[in-house]
Structures are given as structure tokens and as C-alpha cells.
Amino acid sequence: MTAQPLPPHRVYYCECYVNERRLGTYDAHSPREALRWVRISLMMIVMTLDEEPYREARAWLDHGQPAATRELEKGKPHTLTLKQRTTAATWTVSPIACPPAHQTRA
């Protein structure tokens, strides 16, 4: 009898860049955990933003996370970019398929 291969496990590699300079990374184990990292780092700066990027940030915080979760669950990356004057901040979450650590072999 042969064992069914296990579906690949995913990790979610999170990055934050400001003007193409990486400020931070995080490895999450679920879409929820990955988006929590984005949400927390975004909330740390939201009050310092000008009106338009502030509105974009609030829209993502208030309404954008369900769509982001669906993208991540389908294995698609999610990116949020906010621009203020000469500064661009980008958060990216990339699902990465990992083989199971232990597979049963026949």
C-alpha cells in the first residue's frame, strides 16, 4: 500500500521596504499571522501619513485584509504600497511552498 503524498506546507515570507531599502522581514506560518505583521507595522506609522496615503492605509486596515487573505490562501503574493512625497513604503507577503518535513515512504 502506498502512502498519499502530503500537500506542501506553506510559509509566508513577509518583507517591508522603504524606498527599495529593506527594513524588516518576518516568517509567518499562516495568512492570518502574516497579515498581522503587516497590520502592526502599518499601524505604527499610519498617524504620520499625509491625507491620501492615510486614507489608503485605513482602507486596507478596515477592508483590505479579507481579499489579501484569499490571495494568500490561493498561493498568490500580496503587496501593499503607500507613497508619500518622495517616500514609498511597500509590504509584501509571499507564500512559499515547503515540502513536509517527514513523509511516509512505502
N, C-alpha and C positions, 0 to 999 in steps of 0.2 A: 504494500500500500504506500503510495507516495503522499507526502505532506504538501498541502497547498502553500504556495509561497505567500508570505505575509505582505500586505501592501506597504510601500515605503513610508517611513515616518518622516514628517516634515519638521524642520526647524525654521524659524523666521528670523532672518538676519536684518537688523534694523540699523540704519545709519542716519546721521544728521550732518548736513553740510551747510556752511555759510560761506557764500562767495567761493564755492568749489574747494573749500578747506574743510576737511572732516573734523567735526568737533566731538563726535561720540558715536559709539556703536553699542549694540545690545543683541544678545542671542535669546530669542523667546521660544517657548515651546507650544504656543497656541496663538491664533489670530488675536484673541482677546488680550493676552499678555503683551503682544507686540504693539497693539493699538493703545494699550495703557501707557506704554513707554512714550509713544508719540504724544498722547494726550497730556501727560505730566510735563514733558519738556515744553510743549506748546503753551500750556497754562502758565509756565514760569515767565514767558515773555509777552503774553498777549496784551497786557496792560500798557506795555511800552510802545505798541504799534500805532501808526497813523490810522486814520479812519478806515480807509479802504482795506488794507491788509487785516485790520482788526475785524472788520465785517466778514472777510473770507475765513479767518480763523474761527470766529464764532459760528459761522455756518457749518464748518467742518465739525467743530466740537458739538454743536447742537443736532446736526442732521446727517453728517457725512460718514459716521462710523459704521452704520449698518451696511452701506454699499461697500465700504472698504473691507469689512468682514467677509462679505460674499465673494469679493475678488480674491482675497487670500485663501479662502476655503476651496476655491476653484484652481488654486495653484498659480494665480496671477499676482504680480507685484503691485504694490500700491505706493503712490507718491503724492506728497502734498508740498507745494512750493508757495511761499509768500514772498512778495517783493515790496521793499520799502526803499524809496530813493535809489541809492546805489548798492543796496544790500539785498541779496536773495538767500533765503533760508529754505532748505529742502530736506524733508524727512522721507526716507524710502524704507519700505518693508518688502523684503524679497523672500518668498518661500523657497526652501531648498530641500529637495527630496533626499532622504538618507536611508540607506538600506537598514533593515532591522539588525540590531547588534548580534542577536543569536537567532539563527534559522535552523529548523529541524531538517536534517538531511536523511533521505531514505537509504 
